[in-house]
Amino acid sequence: MTLTFEDFPPGRFGTFGPRHVTRDEILAFAAEFDPQPMHLDEEAAAKSMLRGLSGSGWHLCSLMMRMMADGFITRAASLGSPGVEEVRWLSPLRPGDDLMLDVEIVAARTSKSRPELGIVKFKCTARNATGQALCEMTSPILIKRRERAV
């Protein structure tokens, strides 16, 4: 069943995961996209303010996007997003973390200029196995309304 705008009322939507993160993934992402010492070198990372090897914040955002896609976006009548409103990195992503993604719908409204779609604002929080919040991201997604989704 395709999820339409009407399936996303404000409130708690769900929790998705877990997604295990390995040291090798952290190193590979950093080498390709964010080659800073705290993401690539354990000795340098230990001396940094992060006090140990940590995944790039951009790696964490990518993992969150994948968890959103696997959890619900690929089943939704999504038309994409106009952007991300806010990203906050709260705690480091560590090798061996098992991520869970809490998803809340903070607002949902019909588009004024395109009434065939709605705008759903999601707040996603990535947490490690201890429940510690690692990242918060708020983003609107454009989703077809039920009567227009066919």
N, C-alpha and C positions, 0 to 999 in steps of 0.2 A: 504494500500500500504506500502510495506517495504521500508524504507529509506536506500539507499546505499551510498557509498563513494561520488558518483557524486552529491548527494543531499546536500552536505556540503561544498560549496565554501567559501573561506575566506570572512569575513565581519560579520555584525550583523546577528544573527540567529533568535533571538526572546526573548520574555519575558514570564515567566511562573509564575503562582500563581493566587491569593494570597494563602498563607498558614498561618493560625492563630496559634499563639503559646501561650499556657496557662501557668499559674503559676504552675499548677499541673504537666504538662509535664516536665517543667524545673526541678522541685523537683524530680520527678521520675527518669529522666535520670541521674541527679547528684547522687542520692542515689545509683543507680546501677553502674555507670561507672566513675564518676568524683566527689567524695564526698569531695569537698573543701568548706570551709565556705561561700564564695561568691556565691556559687550555691545552698546552702542548708539553710542558716540562714539569715533572713532579717536584723537582728541587726548587725551581723558580716559583712554582705555585705555592709551595710551603712557605716561602718568604713573602708572599703577596698578602694583601689584606683579606684574601679569601681563605688563606691558611690551608691550602691543598688544591689538588687538581679539581677543576670544575668545568662543566660544560659551558659553552657559549650561551648567552641569553638568546641568541638567534637560533641556536640548536633547539633550545627549549621551546621557543615559539613554533618552530617547525614540527616538533613532536606534538605540541598541543593542536596544531592544525590537522595533523594526521589523525589524532584521536577524535577530533570533531568530525572529520570526514568519515572515519570508520563508524563512529557512534550514531550520526544522524544526518549529516549534510548530504551524503550520497543518496539518501532516501527521501530527501526533501525536494520540492519544486523550486530549488534555489536558482536565482538569477545572478548570483555573485554578491560582492560587497563593495560599497563605495570607499572602504578603507577601514583602518583600525583607529579607534578614537584614543585608546590609551593602552600602554603596556607598562607594567611595573615589575621589575625583577626584585624579588624580596629576599631570597636565600639561594645559595649556590646549588646547581645541579651537580650531583656527585656520581662517580662510577658506582654501579650497583643499585642506584635508586630504582624503585618500582613506583612509577607515576600513576596517579589517579587524576581524573579531570572532573571537577564539579562544574556544572553548567546551570546558570540561572538566567531567566529571561527578565530583564529589567524594564523593558518597554516593548509594546507592540502596537502599531498603528497602521491604518490604511494610508497609502501614498496619496497626497493631495493632487499631484500632477498626473499620476498613473494609477487610477483606482483599481486596476486589475491586479495590483500587487500590494503587498504589505511590507513594512519595514520592521524587522524584529531585532532588538538590541540584546545581544548576548554578553554576559559577563562570565568568563571562564577562569577558574582557578586551578592551577596544577599543584598537586600536593605529593610529597614523598610518602613512604610507608608509615612514617610516624605521624602523619597528618599535617606536617609543617608546610605552609604555603610557600611555594617557590616562585610563582609568577601569577599575575593577574592580567587578563586582557579583556578589554571591552570593545566590541565590534558590532555594527549593524550588518544584517544580511537581508537582501531583497528576496522575498519569497512570493510566488504566485498565490493568489487567493483561490479557494476551492472551486468556485464557479467558473474560474478562468484557467484552471490548471490542465484541462483536457487538450 
